[in-house]
Amino acid sequence: MSMFKDIPVEVGVIYEGERIRRNDMQVELGGPTVKEKFELAKVLPMDAVEDGKITIIGPDLKDLKEGGAYPLGILVEAAGKTLDAGLEGVIERRIHGYLNYIEGFMHLNQRYDVWMRLGKKSFQKGMNSFEYIGKVLYRLFKSELPIIEKVQITFITDPAKISAMYPAAVADYEARDSKARGLKDSEVDTFYGCALCQSFAPSHVCVITPQRYSNCGAISWFDGKASASIDPKGPVFAIPRGEIINAEKGEFSGVNEAAKKRTMGEVTQVWLYTAFDHPHTSCGCFEAVTFYIPEVDGFGVVNRSFKGATVNGLPFSTIADSAAGGRQIDGFHGMSIEYMRSKKFFAADGGWNRVVWVPKEVKERVKEFIPADVVDKVATEEDATNIEALKTFLKAKNHPVVARWEAETAPAVETAAAEETVAAEGQMMPVMTAASLPIMAGGFKIILKDAKIYANKVIIKTVKDEKAK
Amino acid sequence: MTTKNVRVKIDEMKTNSGLIKNLELSVGKLVQDNYNEPMGPTPMPSMTTLRDWDMKLLNKYKPFYMPDCDLCCLCTFGKCDFTAGKRGACGLDIATQSSRIVMLACAIGSACHSAHSRHLVHSLIEKYGRNFRLDVGGMNTKVEAPVTRLVTGIKPETLGDLDDVLTYVEEQITQVLAVGHTGQEGCNLDFESKAMHVGMIDHVGMEVGDIAQISALGYPKSDPEAPLVKLGIASVDRTKPVIMCIGHNVMPSVGIIDYAKEHKVDEQIEVVGLCCTSHDMTRYYTRARIVGPISWELRFVRAGLADVVVLDEQCIRTDIYEEAAKVNAPVIAASEKNCMGFKNRTNDPADEIVSDLVSGKVQGVLILDPEKVGEVAVRVAQKVAPIRKRKNVLPSIEELQQIAKTCRQCNQCQRNCPQDYNIPAALKAAAQGDMSLLTDLYETCIGCGRCEEACPQKIMVHSLIVKAGEKAMYAENNLCRSGRGQVSDVEIRNVGSPIVLGEIPGIVAIVGCSNYPKGGKDVYDIAREFASRRYIVALSGCSAMSAGSYRNSEGKTIYEEFPGGFEAGGVLNVGSCVANSHIAGAAIKVANIFAKRPLRGNYEEIADYIHNRLGAVGLAWGAYSQKAAAIGAGFWRLGVPVIVGPHGVKYRRMLMGREDKPENWEVLDARTGNTVNVGPAPEHLFTVAETKEECMVAIAKLCIRPNDTWKGRSIKLSHYVDLSKRYLGVMPNDLHLFVRTMADVPMTMKDEFETILKANNWKETIIPDPTMLPRMVRKMKE
């Protein structure tokens, strides 16, 4: 490990996920028993950062009593010519990944929730100073994020100093969040595409915009920006947004071009804010899937961990199967949970005003982003487990979709189910024995005399009655 | 839903459009088909349908023969000598003969599983009817029979549908067996292709059997939290009468458990199992106990722990009857495949059979009705236990020392020991009162008893080992997760992003028998190492038992330490031998669920997908049987690499890639049609590891695939390098073959890699959309 030869323990990806139990720990930093703790990344001007400087304010690891829990603040200050404050969140989240590469060091959560443990064994090997932890962070930041030209790292264990810095850190997180959530697709000139999933689903490509997370929920527009600038040849790439072709549906010329290129022409038109006509494609690993319920002209949503049947009687696996594989399926849409917090969440279809059924767990998670006038009108599995009950519920609550029912008297919505063609079974050759078998169409008589028809196998397909619902 | 032999006869019918006279319509089979997916190109493939695919694999991984025997004595022209390139009377040479034996072994293995499945399906149809609906995973498992759908194009919905699948399976096995006859096939690659064919068929046969029993017998259904069940000799309550079932077919055990429950004596007796039957017993009834893998047979019987021994089928010691006789334990043979020379008493009244067995008038009986087996076994156990009083054949420690003194140190035992254990030294020490070496042997002995057969002094070596290890034996009280069955569709979807992002570096399937080179601890260590590294570890059969037989520093078994789901760091027990099909099934589901690749009769495309994308490796650390050979062959055809322990060389040939031949590692990029060299990923299709350490490094390396994202590749390489340094003490010398762009380099090892890449004249390449099938190259649509 030449890169870390002066570090007393090993540093490697394989230590990620290592757990340190209470009995094995030297000290705990942050965590549930410590009120104030934080980690924060800041982008500063070039001359405000001294590259490689590591500062420790307060007692160092070797001065902390074994078995105790202590407050900790980690401040990472970075500078770079192409670095901007919009990447602070991305830089900050790397702290978690990098610290977990240290043998015998555990890092959980982020921001004001951080919880770290140093194992006794690593402490005994000489891992007794924040200086080492700082060096690991410094080297990984420099080698992994070349856009960072200078970085200095500060560890604060002095409670008074932490208390002094804490409110500013919290204010920073809030400002960052509101800025991120406030950033609109129309305000940026670049979106990002992600083709990571193509390793397993070769025809899928994700479009990531400020108002639309990747389907898997793992990559925000900021993450995309960071990845694309770090590794321009990598699977996350910039998509020049191009012209706005249709602001309501979310059609952008750059997105269409990128989709066409990356899907080998399979997908030529993408509408980002709707589940109809040209919806965003769905990969295999989306967090949740939206499904259109024709009976109520609204959307249901189901996430992966929902175990039972949804309101239309189908479980997640079946609904997911209708959407997956990098296809555009009218009325079905794989997506992230975060997208449900976006103002552009199916904006063209009515957004939350069109959502009628969501598992309780998901509803709780996104509750504060559901408009106040619909939040109680969206059913969960506790309110309705079948379409009839759902109709009753929606009517009773006067959900916005009810108004649509009255507007459309005729059952105008055609079901999107794929047509079932009875496939001709090429291999099946019925053997017919008859001297002559004059079967003719168009007014002629058909005469079968002494006919013998043998078949090894006859396959009968059930053709679903579309109106039977 | 299937109806057979439909006949319609119309003497005369007048309609508006015509006249029909004497119409006879005869349909051999009427199939109601609810499988909406269009039929793929290769439903129910014959022996040659997928031959081109096999040849692609066999060209990349050329067979490397290690004949165990230079002679053939199968026909009466022989014996023929194959040494020094000679051909036999029929024209075969050593390569063709070796591949022929491989093929025959796979056919026997496949026949064994399929015959087992046939018996299950038969019995269950008789009990529950043809229309009994299959249910293997409730709502979250839509793809209920991935292997069957892929190979046959049938989507089975009822027990009766499985009947049709088996008909195809049986035909194929017969065809392959026929090829083993003298004077058929003259090219080793054709024998190899047929071995793969019958291996593929084996997975269908296994799947049929397991989904039948999961559905009809109420086993756990794709359940990550399937109950933890007791495992080990000490988990057996020795104060109660003990019925011990050995083998693989659960039906007689079901008879025993049902009878005991019905007569409310289930709490008063112990129903325990050895080998795969025990897995299926616990899937049916959580109070059943798993004694251990097949290698525990002799120790359990000789220690006098079994009051009644019930034999069903497969992997049973065929001399177990004599062993049981020595401790006065009656034997019931319960399978047509395994009659053991006993008189068939199936139609005799139970009272008579019970009385004959209890009185010792007969030592064993054949009963082919599982329900009758249940009644007889339970009643005999209750009556025999107080008479036998745990009679055993183990010597006392004093006797042991005296017996050890009769050893002449001729070394015949060691020469005959498959593991080459130093038994003479252990006996020498024991003769002087030091039991430690014998005690050590208890941990590693595979219980074959060949030492005793070889001993000119007739020393019961195995009994001495068991006596010396008695303390350890009566401390074996562990836990195994009951076989969970398939991996659900939702679990597959959940691992999508962690596999793509590299958080899950691979899937390791540790399967098969207990013919381990150094005891079951190796299996535990390997499973734990990879689960800790957040690989998915799937286990089955005797390996699943061995993995559960050890505890960590906190006293937890591996099934308590790690979650039971198909997830990062999950340790799953899929079930018995026939449940191995679910591991192949999970791989197939990945292609179907992530990429929406059609399954139905679409074998080649799916195998191409799995081979080039899914970082899965099979490990049969203690492989011994023909069934294990067949299971392996089924994985090869899917393009999944298999590693075997040192005894695996006796399978006579390996399928090894040549790292040094770049021309072997070219694939097509489906996006462009260009040929791309992707390096040896995976390097081998079938290989041997000599030690646990070598094996772990090989597993990490064989998880590498051409489609890896840079993040996935960098994590895979981190594990490969770390395991190699940690266990072999060296930096691998082939890292440059696995780096495509600098982003593939593990971030904490940049400096080291840079030096290696420079020294090897490395050049950047691309990550393709890999395929070996030209038809998969996509055309740009305008």
Interface residues (C-beta under 8 A of the other chain):
Chain A: M1 S2 M3 F4 V11 G12 V13 I14 E16 G17 Y101 L140 S143 E144 L196 C197 Q198 S199 F200 A201 P202 S203 C216 A218 D231 K233 G234 P235 M264 G265 E266 C283 G284 C285 R304 K307 G308 A309 P315 F316 S317 T318 A320 D321 A324 G325 G326 R327 E420 A423 E425 G426 Q427 K445 I446 I447 L448 K449 D450 A451 K452 I453 Y454 A455 N456 K457 V458 I459 I460 K461 T462
Chain B: V6 S17 G18 L19 I20 K21 N22 L23 E24 L25 S26 V27 G28 K29 L30 V31 Q32 D33 N34 N36 P38 M39 P43 M139 N140 T141 K142 S488 D489 V490 R493 N494 G496 S497 I499 V500 L501 R533 R534 A568 G569 V590 I593 F594 A595 K596 R597 R613 A670 R671 N707 D708 T709 W710 K711 G712 S714 I715 S718 H719 D722 T741 A743 P746 M747 T748 M749 K750 D751 E752 I767 D769 R778 K779 M780 K781 E782
